Amino acid sequence: MERIKTELRRLRYYSKKDIFTFTNIATAVALIFAVACVYSTVTATTRNWQLEQKLSNLRLEKTRLQIEVDTLELEQKYYNTEEYLEIMARSKDGKMLEGETMVVLPKNSEKAINKYADIDKAEQKRSNFKEWLDFLFG
């Protein structure tokens, strides 16, 4: 039992004189303060970066919406012009100006619609090499 008491006293003395000195305690407090400062700086910087990204995205969205509004305003102005009203009257209502003659053509037949379809398919089947030969040598 006496040996244990001696070891405890020795450990207490060692801890007071070597571990819990003013320099060691000040160093530990300074280290804890430095870690806390770095942590708060990193979290603030991360938050600021995220907010900056959000702000940038909102600015882009605002610009896109402003362009869309400007486009719609121009469209609205165009729809109110005499030129547009005349074009719509001609196409929808079949109206015409004095001295003009309206020609109404029949709808295209299937043969007329598909007239160039075979030619397009033949051109698509040619290889790249054949295309170059035709380009270079006619």
C-alpha positions in Angstrom: 0.0 0.0 0.0 2.8 2.3 0.8 4.3 1.6 -2.6 1.1 2.7 -4.3 1.0 5.9 -2.3 4.6 6.6 -3.3 3.9 6.0 -6.9 0.8 8.3 -6.8 2.8 11.1 -5.1 5.6 10.6 -7.7 3.0 10.8 -10.6 1.4 13.9 -9.0 4.8 15.6 -8.7 5.7 14.7 -12.3 2.4 16.0 -13.6 2.7 19.3 -11.7 6.3 20.0 -12.6 6.6 18.6 -16.1 3.1 18.3 -17.7 0.9 21.1 -16.2 3.3 23.9 -16.5 2.3 27.4 -17.5 4.0 27.0 -20.9 2.3 23.8 -21.7 -1.1 25.1 -20.6 -0.6 28.3 -22.6 0.5 26.3 -25.7 -2.6 24.0 -25.4 -5.0 27.0 -25.1 -3.3 28.7 -28.0 -3.6 25.5 -30.1 -7.3 25.1 -29.3 -7.9 28.8 -30.1 -6.0 28.4 -33.4 -8.0 25.3 -34.4 -11.3 27.1 -33.5 -10.3 30.1 -35.6 -9.3 27.9 -38.6 -12.6 25.9 -38.3 -14.7 29.1 -38.1 -12.8 30.6 -41.1 -13.3 27.5 -43.2 -17.0 27.2 -42.4 -17.5 30.9 -43.1 -15.6 30.7 -46.4 -17.6 27.6 -47.5 -20.9 29.3 -46.7 -19.8 32.5 -48.5 -18.8 30.5 -51.6 -22.2 28.6 -51.6 -24.1 31.9 -51.2 -22.0 33.4 -54.1 -22.8 30.5 -56.3 -26.5 30.8 -55.4 -26.3 34.6 -56.2 -24.6 33.9 -59.5 -27.3 31.4 -60.5 -30.1 33.8 -59.5 -28.4 36.6 -61.6 -28.2 34.3 -64.6 -31.9 33.4 -64.1 -32.8 37.1 -63.8 -30.9 37.8 -67.1 -32.6 34.9 -68.8 -36.0 36.1 -67.7 -35.3 39.7 -68.7 -34.3 38.5 -72.2 -37.5 36.4 -72.3 -39.6 39.5 -71.2 -37.9 41.7 -73.8 -38.6 39.0 -76.5 -42.2 38.8 -75.5 -42.6 42.6 -75.6 -41.1 42.7 -79.1 -43.4 39.9 -80.2 -46.4 41.8 -78.8 -45.3 45.0 -80.6 -45.0 42.9 -83.8 -48.4 41.4 -83.4 -49.9 44.9 -83.2 -48.3 46.1 -86.4 -50.2 46.6 -89.6 -47.8 44.3 -91.5 -48.7 41.4 -89.2 -52.4 42.1 -89.3 -52.3 42.1 -93.1 -50.3 38.8 -93.3 -52.8 37.2 -90.9 -55.8 38.5 -92.8 -54.3 37.2 -96.1 -53.4 33.7 -94.7 -56.3 33.0 -92.4 -59.2 34.9 -93.9 -58.2 34.8 -97.6 -58.4 38.6 -97.9 -56.5 40.5 -100.6 -55.7 44.0 -101.7 -57.4 45.8 -104.6 -56.0 44.7 -107.9 -54.6 41.4 -106.6 -55.8 38.1 -107.9 -55.9 35.1 -105.5 -54.8 31.8 -106.9 -55.9 28.7 -104.9 -53.8 25.7 -105.6 -54.9 22.1 -105.0 -53.2 20.2 -102.3 -50.2 18.1 -103.4 -50.8 14.5 -104.2 -48.8 11.7 -102.6 -46.8 11.3 -105.8 -45.7 15.0 -105.7 -44.9 14.8 -102.0 -42.7 11.7 -102.4 -41.1 12.8 -105.7 -37.7 13.5 -104.2 -37.8 10.9 -101.4 -36.1 8.2 -103.6 -33.3 10.6 -104.6 -32.7 11.5 -101.0 -32.4 7.8 -100.0 -30.0 7.1 -102.9 -27.8 10.0 -101.8 -27.8 8.8 -98.2 -26.6 5.3 -99.1 -23.4 6.5 -100.8 -20.2 6.0 -98.8 -17.9 8.8 -97.7 -15.2 7.6 -100.2 -17.7 7.8 -103.1 -18.7 11.3 -102.0 -15.1 12.4 -102.1 -14.6 10.8 -105.5 -17.6 12.5 -106.9 -16.5 15.8 -105.3 -12.9 15.6 -106.7 -13.6 14.1 -110.1 -17.1 15.3 -110.8 
